[in-house]
């Protein structure tokens, strides 16, 4: 466990698992929306047992973070991409300077991991996506209902002062700015963030890293078209796509969150792919 401090006073803890003895490969992991880092410890331990160290990021406002979204406490993609992630990765590299680092994530974590990798491609050996895809409404069944939700969510967050995800059953209690950035992508299909000067679409289009994308067969929250939309934004990457089925999960659900309870099949695919892309 490593404490992390950001310049604006935000603090949280970085949870880590690493193999016994000497190791070189490290996956920096970004959680899904509203999911505390500790819920990925089984994945981290399964990867560590396969020779890959894991550092679990904690999103601002979740778990060990000293921030909680509210009327007087707001943030957006800008703070996550330009403040929190650089501070955490700097702390990690100071602790393990020998590590060859991949970045990856689950759901929204995969999206933000893609954006961060596109802004700092030289820092990473590759990108790992699990149950992740762009939220563009046109890529979903019943897309018009989802489009309506993208219009309502920022309005609700403005009225309440934050997005009451725990009350409505979607994500955690999320900051207004974060929901505004997320919903904008859902409506337009394009990545942009208030306060981020880079053209994020252009950054993604220029990314040249290897990418592993694992889709869960029964994941209605990230259908194949959603993943295709995200991967299509990175045409210069070398992409490996695999589908995890209930048979792979020994009968357990192969859906958006079910894989987290039985992470060994996902960990096996990630570790094998990393082993083939570490340049040694």
N, C-alpha and C positions, 0 to 999 in steps of 0.2 A: 504494500500500500504506500503510495507516494502522495503527499500533500501538494496541491497546485494552487498558486495565487496568481490572479490576473490583475492588471494595472488599475482597473476600476473598483477593486475591492472584492470581486467575486472569488470565491474559494470552493474547492471540492477535492475529492480524493480519487486518485487513479489506482484502480485495482489491477493487480498483475499476477500472472502465473507463468512459471518458466520451467523448462526441463531440468532434471538433475544433472549436475556437471556442466561442462562447457557447452554453449549453444551460440548460434549466430542468427537464426531466422526469427523475426518478430512480426506479429500481426497487430496493428493498432486498430481496435474495433470500436465502431460507433453504433450505439443502440438505436432501436426504433423510437418513434415519438412516444414520450411518456413512460418509457421503460427504464427503471433504474439499472445501473451497470451490474449490480450484484446478481441479477437474473441471468447473466451470461457466464457466470462462474463455471457451470458445468461444461459449457463449450470451451472455455479457456483451459480448464483442466484436461479435457479430452485432447485438445491440440498440444498442450504441454507434454502429455504422455506420448505424443507422436513427434516430438522434437521441435515444435514451434512455440516460442514464447508468445504470450498475449498480454497486451495492456488494454484495459477496458475504460473507455472514456465515460465521463459522467456529464450529461447535458445540464446546462444552466437551468435551475428551477426544479431539478429532479434528484432524488436520493440524497447523496452526501453534500449536494450544493447548498451554500448558505443563502441562496436566493430563492424566493417564491414569487411567482407571477401575481401581480395585483395592480390596482389602479395606480399606485405610485412606484411600481417596479416592472419595467417593460424592457424587452429586447427583441431582436430579430435575427435573421440570418447573418447580418453584418457582425454582430457581437460573437456569434458562434464561429464564423469563418475567419474573422480578422483578429479576434482577441483570444477566445478560449482555446481553440485548437492550436494556434502557434505557441501559446504558453505551455500547454500540456506536452506537446511534442518536444519542445525545448527541454522541459524537465526530464522527459523520458530519455532523450539522447544524452543528456548529461549523466544520467544514471547508467545507461548501457551504450556507450559510444561505439562498441563493436558490432551492434546489431544492424543487420540488413533489414530494412523496414518495408513491409507491405501495409496498405491501408484498406480497410473494408468496413462493411456495415450491413445492418438489417433494416429493410424498409426505408424510412426517411434517412436512417444512418447511411445506407448505401448511396442515396442521392447526394447527401452532403459530403460523404467521402469522395464521390466522383468530382464534385465541385472543388473540394480542397486539393485533390490530386491534380486537377487541371490548373490550379493556381500555383502549385509547387511540384511539378512533375519530377524535378531532380531529386526530391527528398524520398521518393518511393520506388520500390522495385516492381510494384504491380498493384492492382486493385481487385478486391473481392466483394462481390455482391451476393447477398442471400435474401431471397423473398423481397426483392427491391425492384422498383420500376417507377417511371414518371407518373404523376397522378392526373394526367391530362384526361378530361372527362370524355373525350371522343374515343378513348381506347377502352372503355368499359361498357359492359352490358348495363342497360338502364342509365346510360350516360347523362340524360337530361335531368334526372333526379339528382345525380351527383353534381352536375353543374349548378343546380339550385342550391345544394348544400354549400358549395364554394362561395356562393353569394351571401348566404345567411351567416356562415361561420364568423367572418370578420365583423359583421354587424352585431352579433351576439357578444363577441369578445369586447367590442367597444361599449356596449350597454353595461355588461357585468364588470368590466375592468380587466378581464382575462377570459380565456376560453375555458369554461367549466367542464373539462373533459371527463373528470371522474364522475360528475353528476350525469352526463349524457352518454357515458360509456364509450368514449373515443379518446384515446391518448390520456395524458395527465391534465393537470391544470396548466394551460399553456399561455404564454405571453401574447399580447395583442399583435405585436410586430411580427412575431414568428408565424402566427396564423395568417396574417396578411400576406406574407411572402409565399407561404405554402399554397394558399388559396389562389394567388395570382398565377402560379404555375399550373394549378389545376384547371383554371379557366382558359388560359392562353396556350398551354403546352410548352411554354418557354421559361427558362430560368433567368430571374433577375432579382436583385435585392436592393432595397433602399439603402443608400450609403456605401454601396460597393461599386467603385468606379469601373472595374473591369467588365467587359462584355462577357458574361458567363457562357453564353451560347458559343461564342467564338473560342473561348478557352477550352471548352469541351471538344469542339471540333478539331482543335490542334493537338489534343492529347495523344501520345504515342505509346502508352504503357500496355503491357499484357493485362487482360481482364478475365477473371473467372466469374461467371454468372450462374448461380444455382437457383432454379425455379422449383417451388414446391407444387406438386401436381394439382393439389386440391385447394390452392390458395386463391380464393375469390377476390381477395383484397389487392392482389397483384396478378391479374391475368396475363397470358402471354403477350398480348398487344401492348400492355403497359411496360413490360420489360423491353420489348422490341423498340418502343419509342425512346426509352432512355439509351439503349445501346446504339440506336441510330444517330444519336447526337455525338457519338465518339467513333467516327468512321475510320480513323487512323489507328485505333487500338487493335491489338491482336486478341480476338475474343474466343473464349471457350465457354460453351453453354452446356449445362447438364440439368436433367430433371430428376428430382428426388421423389420417389413413389412410396405408397404405404408398404409395399414389399421391401423396399430398402430400409424402412423404419420398423421392420418386424411387426407389421400390423398396426402400428401407431399412426395417428393422423399426419399426413404430409400437407399441412396447411400453414397459414401465416405465422402462428405462434406455437403450434403443436410440436414442431421440430425441436424447440428449445428444451423440451422435457426429455428428449432422446437425441442428444446432439452428436453421438458417435458417427452416424453415417455422413453427416455434413462435415464433421471434423476430418474424417478420413479423406473425403474429396478435396478439402482445402489443403490439408497437409501434403497430399500427393501432388497436387498442382504446384504448390509453392516449391516443393523439392525439385520439380522440373523447370523452375524459372529462377533459380537463385544464382545462376551464372557460374556455378562451380562444376 
